[in-house]
Amino acid sequence: MTFTDLLLSQLTDVFRIGLLIALLLTMLRTRATSGTAIPLAAGVIFVAAIIPMTQGATEPLWRSIATGLLANVMILAVLMAAWALYRRVRP
C-alpha cells in the first residue's frame, strides 16, 4: 500500500474521526484545569498508536503510527477550525 493510500484510508476512518471529536469535546470541557496543548498532543499520539496496535495491519507498525499521527493532526485541525468558525458565527 502506498503512503497516499494509507493516509487516505486513515483520513476516512470513521472510528478515528469519532475518537478525535470526543477528544476535542473533552478538551473543551476540561481546558480550564488541564490546558489545551498537552491533552490534545497526548490524545493524538494515543489514537495514532492504539488503532494500528489493535487492528491487524498489513503495513509495518511504525509506518501506520507515523501516518496516523499525520492524519490525526489534519483531522484535528479541521475540527478545531470548524469549532472556531462556530464560535465566531454564534451570537
N, CA, C and O atoms as a Tinker XYZ file with bonds, in Angstrom:
   364  protein
     1  N      0.847000   -1.156000    0.000000    73     2
     2  CA     0.000000    0.000000    0.000000    64     1     3
     3  C      0.908000    1.240000    0.000000    63     2     4     5
     4  O      1.872000    1.314000    0.763000    81     3
     5  N      0.593000    2.189000   -0.848000    73     3     6
     6  CA     1.405000    3.394000   -0.928000    64     5     7
     7  C      1.073000    4.325000    0.237000    63     6     8     9
     8  O      0.074000    4.145000    0.933000    81     7
     9  N      1.924000    5.311000    0.429000    73     7    10
    10  CA     1.717000    6.282000    1.504000    64     9    11
    11  C      0.395000    7.015000    1.320000    63    10    12    13
    12  O     -0.333000    7.231000    2.288000    81    11
    13  N      0.082000    7.396000    0.096000    73    11    14
    14  CA    -1.157000    8.115000   -0.185000    64    13    15
    15  C     -2.381000    7.262000    0.133000    63    14    16    17
    16  O     -3.344000    7.750000    0.724000    81    15
    17  N     -2.345000    5.996000   -0.256000    73    15    18
    18  CA    -3.465000    5.096000    0.048000    64    17    19
    19  C     -3.646000    4.925000    1.560000    63    18    20    21
    20  O     -4.767000    4.931000    2.070000    81    19
    21  N     -2.539000    4.775000    2.251000    73    19    22
    22  CA    -2.600000    4.604000    3.702000    64    21    23
    23  C     -3.141000    5.866000    4.373000    63    22    24    25
    24  O     -3.967000    5.782000    5.281000    81    23
    25  N     -2.681000    7.028000    3.930000    73    23    26
    26  CA    -3.154000    8.283000    4.500000    64    25    27
    27  C     -4.644000    8.493000    4.220000    63    26    28    29
    28  O     -5.386000    8.897000    5.115000    81    27
    29  N     -5.081000    8.230000    3.014000    73    27    30
    30  CA    -6.497000    8.393000    2.674000    64    29    31
    31  C     -7.381000    7.430000    3.453000    63    30    32    33
    32  O     -8.482000    7.792000    3.867000    81    31
    33  N     -6.907000    6.214000    3.652000    73    31    34
    34  CA    -7.714000    5.266000    4.416000    64    33    35
    35  C     -7.819000    5.695000    5.874000    63    34    36    37
    36  O     -8.845000    5.464000    6.513000    81    35
    37  N     -6.778000    6.312000    6.401000    73    35    38
    38  CA    -6.839000    6.779000    7.786000    64    37    39
    39  C     -7.645000    8.070000    7.913000    63    38    40    41
    40  O     -8.308000    8.290000    8.927000    81    39
    41  N     -7.594000    8.910000    6.907000    73    39    42
    42  CA    -8.380000   10.146000    6.946000    64    41    43
    43  C     -9.877000    9.879000    6.871000    63    42    44    45
    44  O    -10.668000   10.678000    7.373000    81    43
    45  N    -10.275000    8.785000    6.260000    73    43    46
    46  CA   -11.695000    8.463000    6.124000    64    45    47
    47  C    -12.171000    7.420000    7.130000    63    46    48    49
    48  O    -13.295000    6.929000    7.021000    81    47
    49  N    -11.342000    7.078000    8.098000    73    47    50
    50  CA   -11.710000    6.109000    9.126000    64    49    51
    51  C    -12.697000    6.751000   10.100000    63    50    52    53
    52  O    -12.345000    7.689000   10.815000    81    51
    53  N    -13.897000    6.260000   10.126000    73    51    54
    54  CA   -14.966000    6.837000   10.951000    64    53    55
    55  C    -14.643000    6.693000   12.438000    63    54    56    57
    56  O    -14.928000    7.598000   13.222000    81    55
    57  N    -14.062000    5.588000   12.824000    73    55    58
    58  CA   -13.700000    5.370000   14.226000    64    57    59
    59  C    -12.662000    6.405000   14.672000    63    58    60    61
    60  O    -12.775000    6.957000   15.766000    81    59
    61  N    -11.671000    6.667000   13.848000    73    59    62
    62  CA   -10.629000    7.661000   14.152000    64    61    63
    63  C    -11.250000    9.049000   14.287000    63    62    64    65
    64  O    -10.928000    9.788000   15.217000    81    63
    65  N    -12.128000    9.399000   13.367000    73    63    66
    66  CA   -12.771000   10.711000   13.412000    64    65    67
    67  C    -13.623000   10.837000   14.674000    63    66    68    69
    68  O    -13.615000   11.884000   15.322000    81    67
    69  N    -14.344000    9.802000   15.022000    73    67    70
    70  CA   -15.155000    9.818000   16.238000    64    69    71
    71  C    -14.316000    9.978000   17.491000    63    70    72    73
    72  O    -14.691000   10.726000   18.394000    81    71
    73  N    -13.188000    9.290000   17.561000    73    71    74
    74  CA   -12.304000    9.429000   18.711000    64    73    75
    75  C    -11.742000   10.844000   18.811000    63    74    76    77
    76  O    -11.612000   11.386000   19.908000    81    75
    77  N    -11.412000   11.436000   17.679000    73    75    78
    78  CA   -10.861000   12.787000   17.696000    64    77    79
    79  C    -11.923000   13.831000   18.038000    63    78    80    81
    80  O    -11.611000   14.836000   18.677000    81    79
    81  N    -13.169000   13.611000   17.625000    73    79    82
    82  CA   -14.257000   14.509000   18.035000    64    81    83
    83  C    -14.443000   14.420000   19.554000    63    82    84    85
    84  O    -14.594000   15.441000   20.225000    81    83
    85  N    -14.430000   13.209000   20.085000    73    83    86
    86  CA   -14.552000   13.040000   21.537000    64    85    87
    87  C    -13.373000   13.682000   22.260000    63    86    88    89
    88  O    -13.547000   14.270000   23.327000    81    87
    89  N    -12.191000   13.573000   21.695000    73    87    90
    90  CA   -11.009000   14.210000   22.283000    64    89    91
    91  C    -11.177000   15.725000   22.328000    63    90    92    93
    92  O    -10.892000   16.350000   23.350000    81    91
    93  N    -11.633000   16.311000   21.241000    73    91    94
    94  CA   -11.817000   17.756000   21.189000    64    93    95
    95  C    -12.882000   18.209000   22.183000    63    94    96    97
    96  O    -12.687000   19.202000   22.883000    81    95
    97  N    -13.988000   17.508000   22.252000    73    95    98
    98  CA   -15.051000   17.881000   23.189000    64    97    99
    99  C    -14.593000   17.747000   24.640000    63    98   100   101
   100  O    -14.935000   18.583000   25.477000    81    99
   101  N    -13.830000   16.711000   24.940000    73    99   102
   102  CA   -13.297000   16.537000   26.285000    64   101   103
   103  C    -12.317000   17.653000   26.626000    63   102   104   105
   104  O    -12.338000   18.179000   27.739000    81   103
   105  N    -11.460000   18.018000   25.679000    73   103   106
   106  CA   -10.512000   19.103000   25.909000    64   105   107
   107  C    -11.239000   20.418000   26.152000    63   106   108   109
   108  O    -10.825000   21.203000   27.004000    81   107
   109  N    -12.309000   20.665000   25.418000    73   107   110
   110  CA   -13.056000   21.908000   25.597000    64   109   111
   111  C    -13.697000   21.994000   26.978000    63   110   112   113
   112  O    -13.784000   23.076000   27.560000    81   111
   113  N    -14.147000   20.854000   27.502000    73   111   114
   114  CA   -14.776000   20.844000   28.827000    64   113   115
   115  C    -13.768000   20.976000   29.955000    63   114   116   117
   116  O    -14.084000   21.535000   31.005000    81   115
   117  N    -12.544000   20.463000   29.750000    73   115   118
   118  CA   -11.567000   20.420000   30.841000    64   117   119
   119  C    -10.397000   21.366000   30.639000    63   118   120   121
   120  O     -9.416000   21.276000   31.377000    81   119
   121  N    -10.461000   22.269000   29.670000    73   119   122
   122  CA    -9.295000   23.116000   29.395000    64   121   123
   123  C     -8.977000   24.093000   30.512000    63   122   124   125
   124  O     -7.840000   24.556000   30.598000    81   123
   125  N     -9.925000   24.426000   31.367000    73   123   126
   126  CA    -9.638000   25.332000   32.482000    64   125   127
   127  C     -8.688000   24.699000   33.497000    63   126   128   129
   128  O     -7.897000   25.396000   34.132000    81   127
   129  N     -8.768000   23.386000   33.646000    73   127   130
   130  CA    -7.912000   22.722000   34.635000    64   129   131
   131  C     -6.696000   22.044000   34.018000    63   130   132   133
   132  O     -5.635000   22.002000   34.641000    81   131
   133  N     -6.830000   21.515000   32.817000    73   131   134
   134  CA    -5.713000   20.752000   32.248000    64   133   135
   135  C     -5.054000   21.406000   31.052000    63   134   136   137
   136  O     -4.055000   20.891000   30.551000    81   135
   137  N     -5.576000   22.516000   30.580000    73   135   138
   138  CA    -4.960000   23.198000   29.451000    64   137   139
   139  C     -5.447000   22.663000   28.122000    63   138   140   141
   140  O     -6.430000   21.927000   28.041000    81   139
   141  N     -4.725000   23.059000   27.078000    73   139   142
   142  CA    -5.145000   22.702000   25.727000    64   141   143
   143  C     -4.124000   21.830000   25.010000    63   142   144   145
   144  O     -4.471000   20.765000   24.500000    81   143
   145  N     -2.892000   22.262000   24.965000    73   143   146
   146  CA    -1.884000   21.625000   24.113000    64   145   147
   147  C     -1.526000   20.211000   24.559000    63   146   148   149
   148  O     -1.500000   19.297000   23.735000    81   147
   149  N     -1.254000   20.016000   25.832000    73   147   150
   150  CA    -0.804000   18.702000   26.298000    64   149   151
   151  C     -1.890000   17.639000   26.156000    63   150   152   153
   152  O     -1.590000   16.544000   25.681000    81   151
   153  N     -3.146000   17.909000   26.548000    73   151   154
   154  CA    -4.177000   16.880000   26.338000    64   153   155
   155  C     -4.401000   16.552000   24.861000    63   154   156   157
   156  O     -4.603000   15.390000   24.511000    81   155
   157  N     -4.367000   17.569000   23.991000    73   155   158
   158  CA    -4.543000   17.293000   22.560000    64   157   159
   159  C     -3.381000   16.482000   22.005000    63   158   160   161
   160  O     -3.595000   15.537000   21.245000    81   159
   161  N     -2.163000   16.835000   22.371000    73   159   162
   162  CA    -0.994000   16.092000   21.885000    64   161   163
   163  C     -1.023000   14.643000   22.371000    63   162   164   165
   164  O     -0.766000   13.716000   21.603000    81   163
   165  N     -1.336000   14.463000   23.640000    73   163   166
   166  CA    -1.402000   13.099000   24.183000    64   165   167
   167  C     -2.504000   12.292000   23.507000    63   166   168   169
   168  O     -2.317000   11.113000   23.208000    81   167
   169  N     -3.644000   12.917000   23.267000    73   167   170
   170  CA    -4.742000   12.222000   22.608000    64   169   171
   171  C     -4.430000   11.859000   21.172000    63   170   172   173
   172  O     -4.770000   10.766000   20.719000    81   171
   173  N     -3.786000   12.767000   20.448000    73   171   174
   174  CA    -3.410000   12.492000   19.054000    64   173   175
   175  C     -2.446000   11.319000   18.998000    63   174   176   177
   176  O     -2.590000   10.442000   18.147000    81   175
   177  N     -1.471000   11.292000   19.886000    73   175   178
   178  CA    -0.498000   10.194000   19.910000    64   177   179
   179  C     -1.195000    8.889000   20.302000    63   178   180   181
   180  O     -0.925000    7.841000   19.715000    81   179
   181  N     -2.085000    8.950000   21.289000    73   179   182
   182  CA    -2.793000    7.757000   21.727000    64   181   183
   183  C     -3.632000    7.155000   20.607000    63   182   184   185
   184  O     -3.573000    5.950000   20.364000    81   183
   185  N     -4.411000    7.990000   19.925000    73   183   186
   186  CA    -5.271000    7.492000   18.838000    64   185   187
   187  C     -4.412000    6.943000   17.693000    63   186   188   189
   188  O     -4.753000    5.926000   17.090000    81   187
   189  N     -3.303000    7.617000   17.400000    73   187   190
   190  CA    -2.434000    7.150000   16.316000    64   189   191
   191  C     -1.815000    5.793000   16.629000    63   190   192   193
   192  O     -1.578000    4.994000   15.723000    81   191
   193  N     -1.552000    5.531000   17.901000    73   191   194
   194  CA    -0.906000    4.277000   18.268000    64   193   195
   195  C     -1.904000    3.153000   18.520000    63   194   196   197
   196  O     -1.634000    2.004000   18.168000    81   195
   197  N     -3.051000    3.461000   19.121000    73   195   198
   198  CA    -3.958000    2.400000   19.550000    64   197   199
   199  C     -4.665000    1.716000   18.376000    63   198   200   201
   200  O     -4.910000    0.511000   18.424000    81   199
   201  N     -4.990000    2.461000   17.340000    73   199   202
   202  CA    -5.733000    1.860000   16.234000    64   201   203
   203  C     -4.895000    0.815000   15.489000    63   202   204   205
   204  O     -5.383000   -0.297000   15.290000    81   203
   205  N     -3.661000    1.114000   15.067000    73   203   206
   206  CA    -2.892000    0.060000   14.386000    64   205   207
   207  C     -2.499000   -1.098000   15.304000    63   206   208   209
   208  O     -2.314000   -2.224000   14.842000    81   207
   209  N     -2.372000   -0.818000   16.609000    73   207   210
   210  CA    -1.976000   -1.889000   17.530000    64   209   211
   211  C     -3.108000   -2.887000   17.769000    63   210   212   213
   212  O     -2.851000   -4.052000   18.073000    81   211
   213  N     -4.342000   -2.444000   17.636000    73   211   214
   214  CA    -5.465000   -3.331000   17.900000    64   213   215
   215  C     -6.030000   -3.966000   16.640000    63   214   216   217
   216  O     -6.742000   -4.968000   16.723000    81   215
   217  N     -5.731000   -3.409000   15.482000    73   215   218
   218  CA    -6.210000   -3.975000   14.233000    64   217   219
   219  C     -5.078000   -4.739000   13.566000    63   218   220   221
   220  O     -3.908000   -4.401000   13.745000    81   219
   221  N     -5.408000   -5.736000   12.825000    73   219   222
   222  CA    -4.409000   -6.479000   12.071000    64   221   223
   223  C     -3.965000   -5.670000   10.862000    63   222   224   225
   224  O     -4.655000   -5.643000    9.842000    81   223
   225  N     -2.832000   -5.021000   10.969000    73   223   226
   226  CA    -2.356000   -4.147000    9.899000    64   225   227
   227  C     -1.435000   -4.909000    8.945000    63   226   228   229
   228  O     -0.671000   -5.781000    9.360000    81   227
   229  N     -1.524000   -4.567000    7.683000    73   227   230
   230  CA    -0.637000   -5.167000    6.695000    64   229   231
   231  C      0.644000   -4.348000    6.543000    63   230   232   233
   232  O      1.628000   -4.828000    5.981000    81   231
   233  N      0.629000   -3.126000    7.039000    73   231   234
   234  CA     1.796000   -2.247000    6.981000    64   233   235
   235  C      2.631000   -2.424000    8.245000    63   234   236   237
   236  O      2.126000   -2.891000    9.266000    81   235
   237  N      3.914000   -2.047000    8.177000    73   235   238
   238  CA     4.712000   -2.051000    9.412000    64   237   239
   239  C      4.101000   -1.105000   10.448000    63   238   240   241
   240  O      3.520000   -0.078000   10.098000    81   239
   241  N      4.239000   -1.463000   11.717000    73   239   242
   242  CA     3.596000   -0.700000   12.783000    64   241   243
   243  C      4.080000    0.743000   12.816000    63   242   244   245
   244  O      3.271000    1.655000   12.993000    81   243
   245  N      5.362000    0.969000   12.652000    73   243   246
   246  CA     5.895000    2.332000   12.722000    64   245   247
   247  C      5.323000    3.205000   11.609000    63   246   248   249
   248  O      5.062000    4.391000   11.813000    81   247
   249  N      5.131000    2.615000   10.438000    73   247   250
   250  CA     4.585000    3.380000    9.312000    64   249   251
   251  C      3.111000    3.720000    9.539000    63   250   252   253
   252  O      2.667000    4.823000    9.220000    81   251
   253  N      2.371000    2.784000   10.081000    73   251   254
   254  CA     0.958000    3.043000   10.371000    64   253   255
   255  C      0.806000    4.107000   11.451000    63   254   256   257
   256  O     -0.076000    4.960000   11.356000    81   255
   257  N      1.654000    4.067000   12.474000    73   255   258
   258  CA     1.573000    5.056000   13.544000    64   257   259
   259  C      1.998000    6.429000   13.039000    63   258   260   261
   260  O      1.355000    7.427000   13.364000    81   259
   261  N      3.069000    6.499000   12.252000    73   259   262
   262  CA     3.529000    7.787000   11.727000    64   261   263
   263  C      2.486000    8.417000   10.803000    63   262   264   265
   264  O      2.235000    9.620000   10.868000    81   263
   265  N      1.892000    7.607000    9.958000    73   263   266
   266  CA     0.845000    8.118000    9.085000    64   265   267
   267  C     -0.396000    8.489000    9.895000    63   266   268   269
   268  O     -1.085000    9.457000    9.574000    81   267
   269  N     -0.673000    7.731000   10.928000    73   267   270
   270  CA    -1.789000    8.049000   11.817000    64   269   271
   271  C     -1.594000    9.381000   12.527000    63   270   272   273
   272  O     -2.551000   10.133000   12.712000    81   271
   273  N     -0.366000    9.675000   12.924000    73   271   274
   274  CA    -0.088000   10.976000   13.540000    64   273   275
   275  C     -0.408000   12.110000   12.577000    63   274   276   277
   276  O     -1.036000   13.099000   12.955000    81   275
   277  N      0.026000   11.962000   11.336000    73   275   278
   278  CA    -0.247000   12.984000   10.326000    64   277   279
   279  C     -1.751000   13.110000   10.077000    63   278   280   281
   280  O     -2.277000   14.221000   10.010000    81   279
   281  N     -2.432000   11.996000    9.943000    73   279   282
   282  CA    -3.876000   12.022000    9.702000    64   281   283
   283  C     -4.615000   12.641000   10.882000    63   282   284   285
   284  O     -5.550000   13.419000   10.690000    81   283
   285  N     -4.204000   12.303000   12.095000    73   283   286
   286  CA    -4.867000   12.851000   13.279000    64   285   287
   287  C     -4.696000   14.364000   13.368000    63   286   288   289
   288  O     -5.643000   15.084000   13.686000    81   287
   289  N     -3.499000   14.838000   13.088000    73   287   290
   290  CA    -3.265000   16.286000   13.132000    64   289   291
   291  C     -4.109000   16.988000   12.072000    63   290   292   293
   292  O     -4.659000   18.059000   12.329000    81   291
   293  N     -4.214000   16.400000   10.896000    73   291   294
   294  CA    -5.022000   17.014000    9.838000    64   293   295
   295  C     -6.501000   17.045000   10.224000    63   294   296   297
   296  O     -7.166000   18.066000   10.049000    81   295
   297  N     -7.010000   15.950000   10.740000    73   295   298
   298  CA    -8.423000   15.888000   11.144000    64   297   299
   299  C     -8.686000   16.850000   12.295000    63   298   300   301
   300  O     -9.688000   17.565000   12.298000    81   299
   301  N     -7.785000   16.865000   13.273000    73   299   302
   302  CA    -7.967000   17.751000   14.419000    64   301   303
   303  C     -7.905000   19.215000   14.006000    63   302   304   305
   304  O     -8.624000   20.039000   14.571000    81   303
   305  N     -7.070000   19.557000   13.043000    73   303   306
   306  CA    -7.010000   20.938000   12.551000    64   305   307
   307  C     -8.337000   21.341000   11.926000    63   306   308   309
   308  O     -8.811000   22.456000   12.145000    81   307
   309  N     -8.938000   20.451000   11.155000    73   307   310
   310  CA   -10.243000   20.742000   10.552000    64   309   311
   311  C    -11.312000   20.885000   11.637000    63   310   312   313
   312  O    -12.151000   21.784000   11.570000    81   311
   313  N    -11.282000   20.007000   12.625000    73   311   314
   314  CA   -12.269000   20.082000   13.712000    64   313   315
   315  C    -12.117000   21.369000   14.516000    63   314   316   317
   316  O    -13.114000   21.999000   14.869000    81   315
   317  N    -10.892000   21.761000   14.805000    73   315   318
   318  CA   -10.670000   22.987000   15.571000    64   317   319
   319  C    -11.053000   24.222000   14.756000    63   318   320   321
   320  O    -11.568000   25.192000   15.311000    81   319
   321  N    -10.809000   24.195000   13.452000    73   319   322
   322  CA   -11.235000   25.307000   12.597000    64   321   323
   323  C    -12.761000   25.405000   12.557000    63   322   324   325
   324  O    -13.319000   26.502000   12.598000    81   323
   325  N    -13.424000   24.266000   12.477000    73   323   326
   326  CA   -14.888000   24.265000   12.493000    64   325   327
   327  C    -15.408000   24.798000   13.827000    63   326   328   329
   328  O    -16.391000   25.540000   13.855000    81   327
   329  N    -14.762000   24.428000   14.931000    73   327   330
   330  CA   -15.185000   24.927000   16.240000    64   329   331
   331  C    -14.974000   26.443000   16.336000    63   330   332   333
   332  O    -15.833000   27.152000   16.861000    81   331
   333  N    -13.850000   26.938000   15.840000    73   331   334
   334  CA   -13.582000   28.380000   15.866000    64   333   335
   335  C    -14.591000   29.133000   14.996000    63   334   336   337
   336  O    -15.053000   30.210000   15.371000    81   335
   337  N    -14.927000   28.577000   13.855000    73   335   338
   338  CA   -15.920000   29.198000   12.984000    64   337   339
   339  C    -17.288000   29.216000   13.660000    63   338   340   341
   340  O    -18.005000   30.214000   13.588000    81   339
   341  N    -17.644000   28.131000   14.304000    73   339   342
   342  CA   -18.909000   28.064000   15.033000    64   341   343
   343  C    -18.951000   29.115000   16.140000    63   342   344   345
   344  O    -19.962000   29.798000   16.306000    81   343
   345  N    -17.873000   29.249000   16.890000    73   343   346
   346  CA   -17.820000   30.241000   17.962000    64   345   347
   347  C    -17.905000   31.662000   17.442000    63   346   348   349
   348  O    -18.473000   32.531000   18.103000    81   347
   349  N    -17.344000   31.909000   16.259000    73   347   350
   350  CA   -17.361000   33.248000   15.675000    64   349   351
   351  C    -18.749000   33.599000   15.145000    63   350   352   353
   352  O    -19.189000   34.741000   15.275000    81   351
   353  N    -19.436000   32.637000   14.557000    73   351   354
   354  CA   -20.744000   32.879000   13.939000    64   353   355
   355  C    -21.860000   32.898000   14.990000    63   354   356   357
   356  O    -22.846000   33.620000   14.842000    81   355
   357  N    -21.702000   32.114000   16.031000    73   355   358
   358  CA   -22.735000   32.019000   17.055000    64   357   359
   359  C    -22.918000   33.365000   17.754000    63   358   360   361
   360  O    -21.935000   34.015000   18.110000    81   359
   361  N    -24.167000   33.788000   17.953000    73   359   362
   362  CA   -24.401000   35.098000   18.595000    64   361   363
   363  C    -24.061000   35.099000   20.062000    63   362   364
   364  O    -24.206000   36.124000   20.729000    81   363
